[in-house]
Amino acid sequence: MKKFVILLLSFLLAAVLLLSGCETAPDGCAHELTDHSWQASLESGATVSLDFSGEYACLKIQSGDEAVKISGKYLAGESELVIFMPEIYQNYGFEYTPRGNFLDLSYEGKTITLKKS
């Protein structure tokens, strides 16, 4: 009976890890987030990109000739990304969920899906 319970628990643990959406990397989801660049093209023609370089992150939204850039040092947890912009005394916090080649990025209740590039 004990072998059956251990086997069942092992199977459930493996299933949870496979279905969690995160690679089984040492740093978990944060590692998956920061090891890649992410992009999206919106129906309106705007583009969104999220890039990481060392300890800096850059989120850029481009629509025609207009562009907004949020860039600076960042902290990434298992489900939240914060980009610090000390020059304007502002921090931006985003929730994120990696799903294989896709990333759901949320800010103030709005979510956009980016693709790994």
C-alpha positions as CSV (number, residue, x, y, z in Angstrom):
1,M,0.0,0.0,0.0
2,K,2.8,2.4,0.8
3,K,4.4,1.8,-2.6
4,F,1.2,2.6,-4.3
5,V,0.8,5.9,-2.3
6,I,4.4,6.9,-3.1
7,L,3.9,6.1,-6.8
8,L,0.7,8.1,-6.9
9,L,2.3,11.1,-5.2
10,S,5.2,11.0,-7.5
11,F,2.9,10.9,-10.5
12,L,0.9,13.8,-9.2
13,L,4.0,15.9,-8.5
14,A,5.3,15.2,-12.1
15,A,2.0,16.2,-13.5
16,V,1.9,19.4,-11.6
17,L,5.4,20.3,-12.8
18,L,4.5,19.6,-16.4
19,L,1.3,21.5,-16.3
20,S,2.6,24.5,-14.4
21,G,3.8,26.4,-17.5
22,C,7.3,26.9,-16.1
23,E,10.4,25.3,-17.2
24,T,12.0,23.3,-14.3
25,A,14.9,25.7,-14.1
26,P,16.7,26.7,-10.9
27,D,15.0,30.1,-10.8
28,G,11.6,28.9,-12.0
29,C,9.3,31.2,-13.9
30,A,11.5,34.3,-13.4
31,H,14.3,32.5,-15.1
32,E,12.1,31.6,-18.1
33,L,10.9,35.2,-18.3
34,T,14.2,36.9,-18.3
35,D,16.1,34.4,-20.6
36,H,14.0,35.4,-23.6
37,S,12.8,38.4,-25.5
38,W,9.0,38.7,-26.0
39,Q,6.9,40.5,-28.7
40,A,3.4,41.1,-29.8
41,S,1.6,42.8,-32.7
42,L,-1.8,44.2,-31.9
43,E,-4.8,44.5,-34.3
44,S,-4.4,48.2,-34.2
45,G,-0.9,47.9,-35.7
46,A,0.9,48.7,-32.5
47,T,3.8,46.5,-31.4
48,V,4.9,45.6,-27.9
49,S,8.3,44.2,-26.9
50,L,9.9,43.1,-23.7
51,D,13.6,42.6,-23.6
52,F,16.1,41.8,-20.8
53,S,19.8,42.7,-20.7
54,G,21.7,41.8,-17.6
55,E,20.0,43.6,-14.7
56,Y,17.9,45.8,-17.0
57,A,14.5,45.3,-18.6
58,C,12.9,47.3,-21.4
59,L,9.2,47.3,-22.3
60,K,8.5,49.2,-25.5
61,I,5.1,50.0,-27.0
62,Q,5.2,51.4,-30.5
63,S,2.3,52.8,-32.5
64,G,3.1,54.6,-35.7
65,D,5.6,57.3,-34.8
66,E,4.7,57.3,-31.1
67,A,6.6,55.1,-28.7
68,V,6.5,54.6,-24.9
69,K,9.5,53.0,-23.2
70,I,9.6,51.7,-19.7
71,S,13.2,50.7,-18.9
72,G,15.4,50.3,-15.9
73,K,16.6,47.8,-13.4
74,Y,14.1,45.1,-12.6
75,L,13.1,42.5,-10.0
76,A,11.3,39.3,-11.2
77,G,9.5,37.0,-8.8
78,E,7.6,33.9,-9.7
79,S,4.6,35.8,-11.0
80,E,5.4,39.5,-10.8
81,L,7.9,41.8,-12.6
82,V,8.8,45.3,-11.4
83,I,10.7,47.8,-13.5
84,F,12.3,50.7,-11.6
85,M,12.6,54.1,-13.4
86,P,14.5,56.3,-10.8
87,E,14.8,59.2,-13.3
88,I,11.1,59.8,-13.0
89,Y,10.7,58.3,-9.5
90,Q,8.3,55.6,-10.8
91,N,8.1,51.8,-10.5
92,Y,5.9,49.7,-12.8
93,G,4.6,46.4,-11.5
94,F,3.3,43.7,-13.9
95,E,1.9,40.3,-13.3
96,Y,3.0,37.6,-15.7
97,T,2.3,34.0,-16.6
98,P,4.6,32.1,-18.9
99,R,2.9,29.5,-21.1
100,G,5.6,27.8,-23.2
101,N,6.3,30.1,-26.1
102,F,3.8,32.7,-24.9
103,L,3.7,35.1,-22.0
104,D,0.6,36.8,-20.5
105,L,1.6,40.2,-19.2
106,S,-1.0,42.1,-17.0
107,Y,-1.0,45.7,-15.8
108,E,-4.0,47.2,-13.9
109,G,-6.3,44.4,-14.9
110,K,-5.5,44.5,-18.6
111,T,-3.6,41.5,-20.2
112,I,-1.6,41.2,-23.4
113,T,-0.1,37.9,-24.7
114,L,3.4,38.2,-26.0
115,K,5.3,35.5,-28.0
116,K,8.9,34.3,-27.4
117,S,11.2,35.7,-30.0
